[in-house]
Amino acid sequence: MITIGLDMMGGDYAPLEAVKGAAAFLADNAAETMLVLIGDEEKITTVVKNNPLPRAQYTIVHAPQIIEMHEHPTKALKEKQASSIAVGFQLLATGKIDAFISAGNTGAMMVGALFSIKTIEGVLRPTIGAYMPRENGSLGLLVDVGLNADCKPENLNQFATLGSLFAEHILKIKKPKTGLVNLGEEEGKGNLLAQAAYPLLKENTHINFVGNIEGRDILIDKADVMVCDGFTGNVVLKLAESIYDIVKRRNIEDEHFDRFNFETYGGVPVLGVAKPVIIGHGISGSTAFKNMINIACRMVTTDLSGKIKASFE
């Protein structure tokens, strides 16, 4: 039995969309998963009455406080020990749940992941990635997308390993191709960071390194895992998100551009911490929550954290 903790108070549409997402997930997953719904018990119970869940497959853990989106992450976690995010990390750290999901305050989720769960030994910095919808219908993974704005070559090398393991075991890509995001294809191109990272990636036996890729390669299948510093990655991610907004405003119907709705993919995992933690978008709806639970289950069943640990030993 897999036990997944779900922050019911995080996100713009809490707790309704989280309950709807849980219901959709449980409808497809008979009895192998238990959901722990963390948040204001009265509010959760009220919503569940109108959106019933299988009684044997969920429990509610009361957490009366909420960390709001505007609050300082470290200060809020310290002062709001009864918040849904703080309680979620307490349950994860003590082994009462196998994974924790929230669409709440991203900073608080990162602080909790780093200080309650801690990084896997050998990992210099955890990373978060984003799914890039490619023209052939598949997904690529861009890492880092904002957690580490300034990086050293060793960080990029580790992001490549973390991203490759995620792509192989969660996205089910055999021997995923890894590329370094750069301003030219030739070895030796780029700024000092890219030039220093290239030889490390080339010698990394944990990845299938295919060399430099350019911005125009990100949305095709030249590389499955695309590595860059978080500053660059966040610019690319926000640009990709804007494509979906523009397409919708112009009433363009195209199945490829529909895939730029990043809510569809649920949340992104924090790669490099000792237990599965998934961060969702604040505007997450039921589909996003359902997909986040699915990803969390795959991370637990494949023992992704264990595989990462083995790679860094």
Backbone bond lengths (Angstrom), bond angles and torsions (degrees), N, CA, C in turn:
res aa  C-N    CA-C-N  psi(-1)  N-CA   C-N-CA  omega(-1)  CA-C   N-CA-C  phi
1 M - - - 1.468 - - 1.530 109.94 -
2 I 1.325 116.59 125.68 1.463 122.49 176.23 1.523 108.66 -93.90
3 T 1.322 116.60 134.61 1.463 120.89 179.99 1.526 109.59 -115.38
4 I 1.321 115.91 116.48 1.467 121.78 -176.64 1.522 109.77 -111.40
5 G 1.329 116.70 126.35 1.460 121.90 176.20 1.514 110.72 -89.43
6 L 1.333 116.60 132.75 1.462 121.73 -176.37 1.532 109.27 -126.16
7 D 1.338 116.08 119.07 1.459 120.99 176.07 1.529 107.79 -72.42
8 M 1.320 116.48 111.11 1.466 121.07 -175.49 1.527 112.99 -84.88
9 M 1.334 116.54 -10.05 1.461 119.73 -175.01 1.531 112.32 -105.12
10 G 1.317 117.99 -2.12 1.461 121.81 -178.98 1.518 111.64 -90.78
11 G 1.332 116.85 140.24 1.460 121.01 178.42 1.514 111.94 106.13
12 D 1.323 115.48 161.96 1.461 121.51 -174.33 1.527 113.05 -70.24
13 Y 1.333 116.79 -23.39 1.473 119.97 -174.22 1.529 111.98 -117.63
14 A 1.320 115.42 32.87 1.466 120.67 -178.84 1.523 110.60 -78.84
15 P 1.347 117.71 146.58 1.465 126.59 -5.87 1.533 114.01 -93.38
16 L 1.342 117.95 4.74 1.467 121.56 -172.44 1.527 113.17 -57.74
17 E 1.335 117.35 -53.00 1.470 119.49 -175.39 1.526 111.73 -67.61
18 A 1.338 116.84 -32.67 1.469 119.89 176.72 1.524 110.63 -65.06
19 V 1.335 116.87 -40.76 1.479 120.51 177.65 1.521 110.45 -65.82
20 K 1.330 117.10 -43.87 1.469 120.66 178.44 1.531 111.12 -61.16
21 G 1.339 116.33 -41.24 1.461 120.51 178.06 1.517 112.06 -65.02
22 A 1.338 116.18 -40.25 1.471 120.97 177.33 1.518 110.61 -63.30
23 A 1.335 116.62 -41.46 1.462 121.15 179.47 1.524 110.95 -63.92
24 A 1.323 116.62 -43.23 1.466 120.93 178.99 1.522 111.29 -64.00
25 F 1.331 116.32 -40.03 1.467 119.93 178.51 1.526 110.87 -65.46
26 L 1.323 117.18 -48.51 1.468 121.24 -176.48 1.525 111.93 -66.31
27 A 1.324 117.40 -26.53 1.466 120.89 177.25 1.524 111.22 -63.77
28 D 1.351 116.11 -28.10 1.472 120.83 -178.93 1.524 113.07 -100.56
29 N 1.324 117.84 -8.13 1.465 121.27 -174.80 1.524 108.70 -127.86
30 A 1.314 114.40 96.42 1.470 121.81 -168.59 1.519 114.57 -51.80
31 A 1.329 117.91 -77.09 1.470 117.32 -170.41 1.515 114.20 -134.75
32 E 1.330 117.28 8.45 1.466 118.42 -173.12 1.528 113.45 -90.16
33 T 1.336 117.82 -2.73 1.461 120.75 -176.97 1.519 111.57 -129.29
34 M 1.335 115.57 136.08 1.463 122.26 173.20 1.531 107.63 -112.52
35 L 1.322 116.81 130.14 1.459 121.11 177.06 1.521 109.86 -102.64
36 V 1.328 115.47 133.79 1.461 121.54 174.85 1.526 106.71 -107.49
37 L 1.327 116.27 109.92 1.459 122.39 -177.04 1.527 108.87 -90.20
38 I 1.329 116.24 116.02 1.467 121.64 -171.47 1.518 109.93 -109.32
39 G 1.339 116.43 121.43 1.455 119.70 179.09 1.512 111.62 158.49
40 D 1.325 116.16 -162.23 1.466 122.30 -178.86 1.528 108.80 -66.78
41 E 1.339 115.78 111.94 1.471 120.72 -172.75 1.524 112.34 -59.57
42 E 1.316 117.18 -41.55 1.463 120.78 -177.61 1.532 110.93 -63.48
43 K 1.332 116.08 -45.38 1.472 120.61 -179.74 1.527 111.27 -65.34
44 I 1.342 116.50 -42.34 1.469 120.53 179.60 1.526 109.96 -63.32
45 T 1.328 116.42 -47.23 1.467 121.41 -178.07 1.524 111.60 -60.08
46 T 1.324 116.58 -40.05 1.470 121.38 179.03 1.522 111.14 -61.44
47 V 1.338 116.64 -44.76 1.469 120.92 -179.19 1.529 110.93 -69.70
48 V 1.330 116.81 -38.43 1.472 120.91 -179.34 1.533 110.89 -64.28
49 K 1.321 118.11 -30.66 1.466 120.69 178.50 1.522 111.46 -59.15
50 N 1.336 115.62 -36.56 1.465 120.46 -179.75 1.526 113.12 -91.08
51 N 1.325 116.26 -13.15 1.470 121.90 179.16 1.526 107.79 -134.80
52 P 1.336 117.40 74.41 1.463 121.03 -169.49 1.533 113.84 -60.24
53 L 1.324 113.49 142.25 1.464 122.11 174.28 1.526 107.97 -115.13
54 P 1.355 118.60 151.35 1.468 121.00 176.08 1.535 109.80 -60.26
55 R 1.313 117.90 118.27 1.466 122.19 -169.61 1.513 113.33 -58.19
56 A 1.323 117.11 -30.19 1.471 120.01 -177.45 1.523 112.83 -79.13
57 Q 1.332 116.28 -6.59 1.462 118.19 -172.82 1.522 114.79 -113.80
58 Y 1.314 116.65 13.93 1.467 117.70 175.15 1.524 110.46 -151.67
59 T 1.307 114.07 152.37 1.458 121.34 170.30 1.530 107.11 -132.17
60 I 1.317 115.90 158.91 1.469 120.67 177.86 1.521 108.74 -113.77
61 V 1.323 115.97 130.15 1.466 121.37 173.44 1.524 107.03 -111.09
62 H 1.306 116.21 117.83 1.463 121.15 -174.68 1.526 111.21 -71.22
63 A 1.326 114.82 127.03 1.469 121.68 175.01 1.534 106.31 -138.27
64 P 1.321 118.62 99.14 1.463 121.88 -169.79 1.527 115.54 -73.17
65 Q 1.334 117.67 -18.70 1.462 120.03 -176.07 1.533 111.68 -97.98
66 I 1.330 115.95 155.83 1.465 122.04 178.21 1.522 108.79 -128.90
67 I 1.325 116.54 133.49 1.473 120.49 171.02 1.526 106.42 -88.40
68 E 1.321 116.17 113.77 1.465 120.19 -177.75 1.529 110.24 -76.25
69 M 1.341 115.41 161.75 1.468 121.05 -175.31 1.530 112.96 -61.96
70 H 1.346 116.86 -31.06 1.463 120.32 -174.31 1.531 112.88 -85.85
71 E 1.326 118.14 -7.51 1.466 120.34 -173.52 1.527 112.85 -76.82
72 H 1.333 114.64 151.22 1.465 120.48 176.92 1.531 108.79 -68.35
73 P 1.340 118.05 122.99 1.472 121.26 -171.09 1.525 114.92 -55.53
74 T 1.326 117.63 -53.69 1.464 120.81 -175.34 1.523 111.16 -65.85
75 K 1.334 115.74 -44.61 1.467 121.35 -179.59 1.531 110.29 -62.50
76 A 1.322 116.46 -44.20 1.470 120.84 -177.51 1.520 111.54 -65.91
77 L 1.327 116.90 -42.96 1.470 119.85 179.48 1.520 111.41 -63.39
78 K 1.335 115.39 -37.58 1.456 120.23 -178.67 1.532 111.02 -70.45
79 E 1.343 116.29 -40.85 1.460 120.47 -174.42 1.528 113.02 -87.12
80 K 1.319 117.04 -22.98 1.472 120.68 -177.23 1.530 110.82 -113.62
81 Q 1.319 115.25 68.71 1.460 121.13 -178.93 1.534 112.52 -67.10
82 A 1.341 116.35 -18.61 1.464 120.23 178.71 1.530 111.71 -99.60
83 S 1.327 117.22 15.99 1.464 120.27 177.35 1.522 109.98 -77.95
84 S 1.331 116.11 159.72 1.464 120.41 -178.03 1.531 111.89 -62.48
85 I 1.329 117.60 -35.80 1.473 120.07 179.13 1.526 110.44 -70.72
86 A 1.334 117.32 -46.45 1.470 120.37 179.91 1.526 111.15 -62.04
87 V 1.323 117.32 -44.02 1.470 120.87 179.46 1.524 110.24 -65.01
88 G 1.334 117.09 -38.49 1.462 120.60 177.95 1.515 112.10 -59.26
89 F 1.322 116.08 -43.97 1.463 119.39 179.52 1.533 111.79 -70.85
90 Q 1.319 117.07 -32.33 1.474 119.49 175.10 1.533 110.03 -62.60
91 L 1.328 116.81 -43.14 1.468 121.12 179.66 1.526 111.15 -66.27
92 L 1.346 116.58 -39.11 1.469 120.32 179.87 1.526 111.04 -68.75
93 A 1.328 115.76 -43.13 1.468 120.21 -178.33 1.526 112.12 -64.82
94 T 1.330 116.70 -31.87 1.471 120.52 -178.05 1.529 113.02 -94.02
95 G 1.321 116.79 4.78 1.459 120.40 174.69 1.520 115.22 80.48
96 K 1.332 117.21 12.24 1.469 119.69 -179.97 1.536 112.11 -80.12
97 I 1.334 116.33 -20.63 1.461 121.56 170.27 1.530 107.65 -130.44
98 D 1.333 116.08 157.18 1.470 121.04 -177.33 1.523 112.60 -93.90
99 A 1.338 117.66 -21.13 1.460 122.16 -179.87 1.523 107.79 -154.96
100 F 1.338 115.87 157.30 1.467 120.44 -178.54 1.523 109.70 -133.03
101 I 1.340 115.01 134.05 1.468 122.84 -176.55 1.526 109.24 -124.81
102 S 1.343 116.01 137.98 1.467 119.46 173.63 1.519 110.08 -152.56
103 A 1.335 115.50 142.71 1.464 121.67 171.61 1.537 109.05 -106.23
104 G 1.317 115.68 20.76 1.464 121.51 -178.32 1.515 113.00 -87.40
105 N 1.323 116.18 -152.51 1.462 123.66 -176.45 1.537 111.00 -55.88
106 T 1.340 115.70 111.61 1.469 121.19 -175.13 1.522 111.67 -61.38
107 G 1.329 116.20 -41.97 1.464 120.42 179.59 1.514 111.76 -60.96
108 A 1.340 116.76 -42.85 1.462 120.61 178.97 1.531 110.61 -64.98
109 M 1.332 116.75 -36.66 1.470 120.09 177.31 1.531 110.76 -64.67
110 M 1.320 116.44 -39.57 1.466 119.57 179.72 1.519 111.21 -68.97
111 V 1.325 116.21 -43.28 1.475 119.91 178.95 1.527 109.43 -62.30
112 G 1.321 116.91 -44.50 1.464 120.53 178.54 1.513 112.41 -61.23
113 A 1.331 116.41 -42.63 1.462 120.71 179.97 1.526 111.18 -62.87
114 L 1.334 115.82 -41.59 1.465 120.22 -175.92 1.525 112.88 -74.93
115 F 1.339 116.43 -37.11 1.464 118.55 -172.24 1.531 113.52 -103.04
116 S 1.332 118.17 -25.60 1.471 119.65 177.32 1.527 111.21 -89.76
117 I 1.328 115.95 -39.42 1.472 120.83 -174.99 1.522 111.47 -100.13
118 K 1.339 115.72 -36.39 1.467 123.82 177.20 1.532 111.87 73.47
119 T 1.339 113.66 159.60 1.462 119.21 -179.15 1.525 110.59 -80.42
120 I 1.318 115.16 155.77 1.461 121.50 173.69 1.526 107.90 -67.16
121 E 1.313 116.26 139.03 1.471 120.46 -177.58 1.527 110.23 -56.91
122 G 1.323 115.33 129.95 1.459 120.52 -179.16 1.514 113.20 101.43
123 V 1.331 117.59 -22.40 1.468 121.30 178.32 1.533 108.28 -81.00
124 L 1.327 116.32 120.24 1.459 120.97 -177.79 1.526 110.92 -72.08
125 R 1.324 116.19 -44.94 1.465 121.44 178.47 1.531 109.11 -146.14
126 P 1.308 118.20 133.30 1.464 119.40 172.67 1.533 109.80 -66.23
127 T 1.313 116.36 166.88 1.450 120.80 179.15 1.520 110.10 -139.19
128 I 1.318 116.37 158.18 1.461 120.45 168.50 1.525 108.09 -122.33
129 G 1.312 114.56 142.07 1.456 120.30 -179.24 1.512 111.15 -114.34
130 A 1.317 116.20 172.34 1.471 121.97 175.47 1.521 108.29 -135.09
131 Y 1.320 115.00 146.21 1.459 120.74 179.67 1.519 109.30 -81.21
132 M 1.323 116.35 132.27 1.457 121.44 177.08 1.533 108.80 -110.15
133 P 1.354 117.37 115.66 1.467 119.94 -179.57 1.525 110.68 -74.22
134 R 1.332 116.38 122.65 1.456 120.21 -173.72 1.529 111.25 -101.61
135 E 1.313 114.87 160.04 1.464 120.59 -172.34 1.525 113.00 -61.06
136 N 1.336 116.80 -27.99 1.468 119.84 -177.70 1.531 112.70 -84.31
137 G 1.332 117.29 4.52 1.462 120.78 176.98 1.516 114.93 97.17
138 S 1.333 117.33 -7.37 1.470 121.05 -179.19 1.523 110.14 -93.96
139 L 1.335 115.28 175.38 1.460 121.39 178.01 1.519 110.40 -113.46
140 G 1.318 116.51 138.47 1.452 121.57 168.56 1.520 108.39 -106.84
141 L 1.336 116.29 168.74 1.460 121.30 179.78 1.518 109.36 -122.47
142 L 1.344 116.08 124.53 1.455 122.05 177.08 1.521 108.73 -103.87
143 V 1.338 116.86 123.25 1.472 121.81 178.38 1.527 109.80 -134.65
144 D 1.279 118.88 134.18 1.448 134.08 1.49 1.529 108.72 -93.41
145 V 1.339 117.96 156.80 1.463 119.55 -179.76 1.531 112.49 -121.98
146 G 1.322 116.87 29.27 1.455 118.27 172.23 1.505 117.32 142.40
147 L 1.314 117.11 -12.96 1.464 118.89 -178.71 1.522 111.54 -73.28
148 N 1.336 116.44 -34.51 1.467 121.32 -176.55 1.525 109.55 -125.38
149 A 1.331 116.40 89.07 1.471 120.46 -176.35 1.528 111.22 -66.33
150 D 1.323 116.97 -39.09 1.467 122.03 178.24 1.519 108.64 -110.89
151 C 1.311 116.14 128.61 1.476 120.20 -175.27 1.518 111.74 -131.54
152 K 1.319 113.94 158.22 1.455 122.35 170.07 1.531 108.10 -103.44
153 P 1.316 118.30 161.31 1.466 120.58 179.08 1.532 112.67 -53.87
154 E 1.348 116.70 -38.34 1.466 120.80 -179.36 1.531 111.39 -62.52
155 N 1.352 116.16 -33.05 1.465 119.88 178.16 1.525 110.64 -65.30
156 L 1.332 116.39 -46.35 1.465 119.67 -179.78 1.526 110.97 -61.92
157 N 1.305 116.36 -38.27 1.457 120.75 178.58 1.531 111.08 -62.43
158 Q 1.339 116.08 -41.01 1.463 119.47 178.22 1.523 111.81 -71.32
159 F 1.346 116.97 -37.77 1.474 119.72 177.05 1.532 109.88 -58.11
160 A 1.336 115.79 -37.01 1.460 120.48 -179.77 1.528 110.86 -63.00
161 T 1.328 116.28 -43.34 1.464 120.70 178.68 1.524 111.14 -65.42
162 L 1.336 116.63 -46.25 1.464 121.40 179.96 1.527 110.97 -62.13
163 G 1.329 115.93 -45.41 1.459 120.44 180.00 1.511 112.80 -64.94
164 S 1.332 116.32 -38.16 1.461 120.59 -179.82 1.529 111.46 -65.92
165 L 1.326 116.71 -40.74 1.464 120.34 178.21 1.529 110.70 -64.80
166 F 1.332 116.59 -39.76 1.461 120.06 178.00 1.528 110.45 -65.70
167 A 1.326 116.49 -44.66 1.466 120.66 -179.12 1.532 111.22 -62.78
168 E 1.326 116.24 -38.71 1.466 120.29 -178.25 1.525 111.58 -70.95
169 H 1.319 117.12 -47.75 1.471 120.26 -170.04 1.522 114.23 -93.17
170 I 1.327 118.01 -25.97 1.467 120.37 -177.91 1.527 111.10 -104.85
171 L 1.339 117.61 -44.51 1.461 120.29 177.55 1.525 112.03 -84.52
172 K 1.341 116.40 -7.80 1.468 123.05 175.64 1.536 112.53 62.47
173 I 1.331 115.93 40.66 1.467 120.82 176.34 1.527 108.38 -100.09
174 K 1.312 117.49 117.97 1.461 120.79 -179.88 1.528 110.13 -72.88
175 K 1.315 115.87 130.38 1.465 123.03 178.84 1.533 110.91 45.95
176 P 1.338 117.10 61.77 1.474 120.30 -174.90 1.527 112.69 -58.54
177 K 1.325 115.87 136.68 1.461 121.91 178.41 1.534 108.72 -78.43
178 T 1.324 116.29 132.89 1.472 121.03 -179.34 1.517 109.91 -114.22
179 G 1.342 116.31 128.64 1.455 120.73 178.77 1.521 110.96 -124.26
180 L 1.320 115.85 151.32 1.465 122.52 176.77 1.528 108.30 -97.00
181 V 1.336 117.00 119.94 1.467 120.72 179.98 1.526 108.58 -67.75
182 N 1.342 115.67 123.23 1.460 120.05 -172.91 1.524 109.02 -148.15
183 L 1.334 116.05 178.64 1.465 119.43 -179.32 1.524 112.56 -100.99
184 G 1.305 116.13 14.03 1.463 122.08 175.24 1.516 109.28 -169.79
185 E 1.310 117.62 158.68 1.467 121.54 -176.43 1.522 113.38 -81.57
186 E 1.321 116.49 -28.78 1.456 120.03 -171.84 1.526 112.38 -71.95
187 E 1.318 115.19 143.73 1.468 120.55 175.53 1.526 108.57 -61.43
188 G 1.340 116.33 138.10 1.456 120.08 -178.14 1.515 113.70 98.53
189 K 1.351 116.05 -8.42 1.468 120.29 178.03 1.531 110.88 -77.17
190 G 1.322 115.63 164.48 1.457 119.93 169.64 1.511 115.22 100.15
191 N 1.329 114.43 -176.38 1.463 120.75 177.32 1.529 109.72 -80.06
192 L 1.317 116.11 -177.84 1.468 120.21 -175.70 1.533 111.61 -60.67
193 L 1.341 116.72 -37.89 1.461 120.53 -179.99 1.526 110.86 -63.23
194 A 1.315 117.15 -48.49 1.465 120.82 -178.78 1.526 111.24 -65.29
195 Q 1.318 116.63 -41.00 1.470 120.48 -179.62 1.525 111.18 -63.45
196 A 1.338 116.75 -38.07 1.469 120.70 -179.24 1.525 111.93 -78.69
197 A 1.347 117.12 -29.08 1.471 120.31 -178.76 1.516 111.78 -76.30
198 Y 1.325 117.78 -31.85 1.467 121.53 -174.51 1.532 113.13 -54.02
199 P 1.346 119.44 -53.24 1.470 118.97 -179.32 1.531 113.60 -62.39
200 L 1.339 117.25 -31.57 1.469 120.13 177.45 1.525 110.37 -65.83
201 L 1.326 116.14 -44.01 1.459 121.19 179.59 1.536 110.42 -66.17
202 K 1.303 115.53 -37.74 1.473 121.35 -179.53 1.528 111.41 -63.49
203 E 1.336 116.26 -32.32 1.474 121.01 -177.83 1.524 112.76 -94.22
204 N 1.341 117.74 -4.75 1.463 121.80 -176.19 1.528 110.17 -75.11
205 T 1.320 116.76 110.75 1.469 120.88 -176.04 1.529 113.02 -78.14
206 H 1.347 117.27 -7.71 1.470 120.58 179.86 1.527 112.45 -85.08
207 I 1.335 117.03 -8.03 1.460 119.76 -175.66 1.527 111.32 -127.59
208 N 1.322 115.21 163.79 1.463 122.71 175.05 1.526 106.82 -105.63
209 F 1.329 115.97 85.66 1.468 121.55 -172.19 1.529 110.46 -81.62
210 V 1.345 115.74 127.80 1.468 120.45 -178.07 1.527 112.10 -111.20
211 G 1.342 116.83 7.76 1.458 120.02 176.27 1.518 113.19 97.26
212 N 1.329 115.08 -161.53 1.462 120.95 -178.84 1.521 111.46 -75.40
213 I 1.331 116.02 144.91 1.457 121.07 169.11 1.529 108.01 -126.93
214 E 1.323 115.82 153.42 1.453 120.52 -179.55 1.524 110.66 -103.01
215 G 1.329 116.17 172.85 1.453 120.73 -178.94 1.523 112.97 -55.63
216 R 1.330 117.03 -35.57 1.468 120.80 -178.77 1.524 113.02 -70.68
217 D 1.345 116.87 -11.29 1.468 121.02 -179.73 1.523 113.47 -92.00
218 I 1.339 116.80 -9.05 1.471 120.16 -171.22 1.526 112.23 -66.58
219 L 1.336 117.55 -32.70 1.462 120.80 -177.00 1.524 113.37 -102.29
220 I 1.333 116.26 14.65 1.468 120.77 169.33 1.526 107.23 -119.91
221 D 1.326 117.29 -178.65 1.471 118.71 -172.07 1.529 113.77 -97.55
222 K 1.330 116.53 36.78 1.463 119.14 178.39 1.528 111.26 -67.90
223 A 1.333 115.70 -37.01 1.472 121.10 175.38 1.517 108.63 -139.69
224 D 1.333 115.87 145.08 1.469 121.03 178.37 1.525 111.40 -86.82
225 V 1.325 115.68 -35.73 1.465 121.97 177.63 1.522 107.10 -117.24
226 M 1.329 116.35 122.42 1.462 121.49 -176.23 1.524 108.72 -115.41
227 V 1.313 116.71 119.98 1.466 121.93 -169.12 1.522 110.85 -106.26
228 C 1.339 115.31 134.11 1.463 120.69 176.69 1.528 108.81 -160.84
229 D 1.320 116.32 172.54 1.469 119.90 174.01 1.525 108.45 -73.60
230 G 1.330 115.99 161.23 1.452 120.81 -175.00 1.519 114.50 -66.43
231 F 1.320 117.10 -25.92 1.471 120.00 177.65 1.523 109.73 -65.70
232 T 1.324 115.57 -51.45 1.468 120.62 178.93 1.521 110.88 -62.51
233 G 1.332 115.92 -45.28 1.457 120.70 -176.80 1.509 112.72 -62.06
234 N 1.335 117.07 -37.87 1.461 120.16 -179.54 1.518 111.13 -69.68
235 V 1.331 117.18 -37.14 1.466 120.72 176.65 1.532 109.57 -61.87
236 V 1.337 116.71 -45.04 1.473 121.19 179.00 1.529 110.82 -62.37
237 L 1.337 116.20 -44.79 1.472 120.79 -178.87 1.525 110.94 -61.31
238 K 1.341 117.33 -47.27 1.462 120.26 -178.47 1.534 111.02 -66.33
239 L 1.325 116.99 -34.08 1.462 120.45 175.83 1.531 110.09 -64.58
240 A 1.342 116.18 -44.30 1.461 120.61 178.95 1.526 110.82 -62.95
241 E 1.336 117.37 -40.11 1.467 120.81 178.11 1.526 110.66 -63.16
242 S 1.337 116.63 -36.51 1.464 119.82 -178.50 1.523 111.71 -68.71
243 I 1.325 117.22 -27.73 1.468 120.39 177.66 1.526 109.86 -59.04
244 Y 1.333 115.93 -44.98 1.468 120.13 179.30 1.533 110.85 -62.12
245 D 1.322 116.67 -43.43 1.470 120.37 -179.50 1.532 111.50 -62.15
246 I 1.336 116.36 -42.65 1.467 120.56 -179.61 1.528 110.69 -65.46
247 V 1.332 116.03 -44.81 1.469 121.11 179.93 1.526 110.43 -59.19
248 K 1.333 116.96 -43.15 1.467 120.59 -179.51 1.532 111.24 -67.32
249 R 1.337 116.67 -41.15 1.465 119.78 179.89 1.523 111.57 -63.55
250 R 1.320 116.05 -32.08 1.461 120.64 -178.44 1.530 112.77 -91.52
251 N 1.338 115.61 5.98 1.473 121.49 177.76 1.526 112.71 55.81
252 I 1.330 114.99 39.94 1.464 120.03 177.18 1.526 108.85 -90.52
253 E 1.319 116.16 124.65 1.460 121.08 179.15 1.521 109.15 -100.26
254 D 1.313 116.31 112.32 1.462 120.76 179.85 1.522 108.22 -153.48
255 E 1.339 116.43 124.96 1.466 119.05 -174.23 1.516 112.62 -64.25
256 H 1.341 117.35 -29.30 1.465 118.81 177.96 1.527 110.34 -67.03
257 F 1.328 116.91 -47.49 1.463 119.54 -177.50 1.526 111.75 -71.49
258 D 1.335 117.44 -23.84 1.466 119.45 173.11 1.522 110.92 -60.25
259 R 1.324 116.66 -27.86 1.462 121.66 -178.35 1.528 112.07 -75.43
260 F 1.337 117.19 -5.71 1.466 120.74 175.59 1.523 111.62 -83.78
261 N 1.327 117.23 1.11 1.456 120.84 172.56 1.526 107.13 -78.02
262 F 1.325 116.25 97.81 1.464 120.74 -170.74 1.524 113.48 -68.92
263 E 1.336 115.38 -14.12 1.458 118.29 176.05 1.533 111.08 -63.68
264 T 1.334 115.50 -29.64 1.466 120.88 -178.00 1.521 111.98 -57.12
265 Y 1.330 116.70 -32.34 1.467 120.01 -173.60 1.523 112.95 -89.42
266 G 1.319 116.45 1.48 1.456 118.13 -179.32 1.511 110.01 77.79
267 G 1.318 116.47 -137.41 1.457 119.86 -174.81 1.511 112.31 -109.82
268 V 1.308 114.82 -179.56 1.459 121.40 179.50 1.529 109.61 -111.63
269 P 1.318 117.25 139.40 1.461 119.92 179.39 1.522 111.41 -79.74
270 V 1.320 115.30 150.93 1.463 120.45 170.45 1.529 105.69 -87.92
271 L 1.315 116.89 107.31 1.464 121.38 -175.33 1.525 110.35 -90.05
272 G 1.326 115.35 129.01 1.461 119.99 178.89 1.504 113.86 112.96
273 V 1.356 118.20 -8.25 1.458 119.93 173.92 1.526 108.94 -93.98
274 A 1.328 115.83 162.23 1.462 121.03 -165.58 1.530 114.64 -72.10
275 K 1.332 118.02 -19.18 1.464 120.59 -179.95 1.527 109.33 -136.94
276 P 1.335 117.68 156.90 1.467 120.05 -176.23 1.531 113.54 -65.17
277 V 1.325 115.28 121.83 1.466 123.22 175.94 1.525 106.99 -129.57
278 I 1.341 116.86 128.37 1.456 120.84 -178.36 1.526 109.65 -124.78
279 I 1.336 115.37 130.86 1.458 121.91 -177.83 1.521 108.78 -109.61
280 G 1.335 116.22 125.40 1.452 121.23 179.87 1.518 112.48 -100.93
281 H 1.327 115.44 163.70 1.460 122.40 176.13 1.528 108.87 -71.11
282 G 1.321 116.99 144.58 1.461 120.81 -179.55 1.520 114.11 -58.74
283 I 1.353 116.38 -27.28 1.471 119.52 -179.40 1.527 112.04 -93.56
284 S 1.325 117.24 18.24 1.465 121.05 -176.66 1.527 111.75 -56.98
285 G 1.341 114.72 133.41 1.454 121.79 173.82 1.520 109.76 -104.35
286 S 1.318 116.43 -169.03 1.465 120.81 -174.45 1.526 112.88 -61.24
287 T 1.345 116.90 -38.38 1.470 120.20 179.77 1.518 110.95 -61.91
288 A 1.335 115.43 -42.26 1.464 119.96 179.41 1.525 110.72 -62.82
289 F 1.331 117.25 -43.91 1.465 119.78 179.92 1.532 111.16 -64.38
290 K 1.317 116.48 -42.10 1.465 119.67 177.37 1.529 110.46 -58.19
291 N 1.340 116.47 -45.58 1.466 120.12 -178.61 1.524 112.28 -68.85
292 M 1.333 117.02 -33.87 1.467 118.98 176.89 1.526 111.24 -64.63
293 I 1.325 116.33 -39.91 1.473 119.58 177.63 1.521 109.84 -65.05
294 N 1.330 117.11 -40.01 1.465 121.03 177.62 1.529 111.67 -60.21
295 I 1.337 115.64 -45.77 1.470 119.87 179.87 1.528 110.52 -64.01
296 A 1.327 116.74 -42.51 1.465 120.80 178.62 1.529 110.46 -59.13
297 C 1.317 116.52 -43.64 1.473 120.30 179.32 1.525 111.09 -62.60
298 R 1.340 116.63 -41.88 1.470 119.46 179.17 1.523 110.90 -65.53
299 M 1.330 116.95 -37.21 1.469 119.94 178.53 1.521 111.03 -64.51
300 V 1.337 116.48 -36.10 1.471 120.30 179.26 1.526 110.56 -74.14
301 T 1.327 117.44 -48.06 1.472 120.39 -175.12 1.526 112.40 -66.74
302 T 1.331 116.83 -33.05 1.467 119.52 178.67 1.525 112.06 -85.88
303 D 1.341 116.83 -4.58 1.467 122.35 -175.53 1.530 110.37 50.77
304 L 1.336 115.80 51.97 1.460 120.45 -179.12 1.530 111.53 -58.28
305 S 1.326 116.94 -40.96 1.475 119.84 179.65 1.524 111.09 -60.60
306 G 1.329 116.20 -40.27 1.470 120.51 177.44 1.515 112.10 -64.55
307 K 1.318 116.35 -39.88 1.473 120.50 179.30 1.521 110.92 -67.21
308 I 1.345 115.70 -38.23 1.475 119.10 176.74 1.527 109.54 -64.99
309 K 1.312 116.21 -44.20 1.474 121.35 179.59 1.525 110.35 -57.17
310 A 1.344 116.49 -44.73 1.472 121.29 -179.36 1.532 111.18 -63.28
311 S 1.340 116.84 -36.26 1.465 120.69 -179.17 1.526 112.39 -69.18
312 F 1.331 115.74 -26.50 1.468 118.83 -176.43 1.523 113.24 -100.28
313 E 1.322 117.03 0.70 1.473 118.80 178.28 1.515 111.05 -72.43
